[in-house]
Amino acid sequence: LSCVEVYVQVAGAQRRLSPQDKSDLRIPAGGTDDWWTLNVRAGLRPIRWLQLSVSGANLTDNSYWIHGSGVAGSGASLSVVAEVLGG
């Protein structure tokens, strides 16, 4: 493998709301809960003109809400990409 990255995204609970947040329909009453996701990315370049990548996001399928976004975060996902490189 050319590279491997494992990372966690974390946000604490947002309970102390400003007057603007309290009137913002995208933010639930009382604020948003804390959350975390476990993620991984890896890449491989088996030959000079081909790049292969795989990534997994929110592997534990935690439910979360990004404060002020108006939408729930995505569930577990996996993507695989093959790129043909020029030059």
C-alpha positions, 0 to 999 in steps of 0.5 A, a space after each residue: 500500500 502507498 498510504 493508509 490513514 485511520 482517523 476519528 472525527 469528533 464533536 462535543 455536544 452543543 448545548 449553549 445556544 446563541 439567540 440566533 441558534 435558538 431561532 435556527 430551524 436547522 438546530 434541534 431544540 436543546 442543541 445537538 448531541 456529541 458524536 464520533 465517527 471511525 474512518 479509514 482511507 488507503 491507496 495503492 499505485 500498482 503501476 505508474 499509470 493506475 491509482 487505486 483507492 478505498 475509503 470507509 466512512 463512519 464504519 461504526 454506523 453512528 447516528 450524528 447531526 452536524 451542528 447547524 447543517 440541517 441534515 443528519 450525517 451519513 451512515 456507514 459507507 465504502 467507496 472504491 476508486 480506480 484512476 487512470 493517470 496521464 502524463 
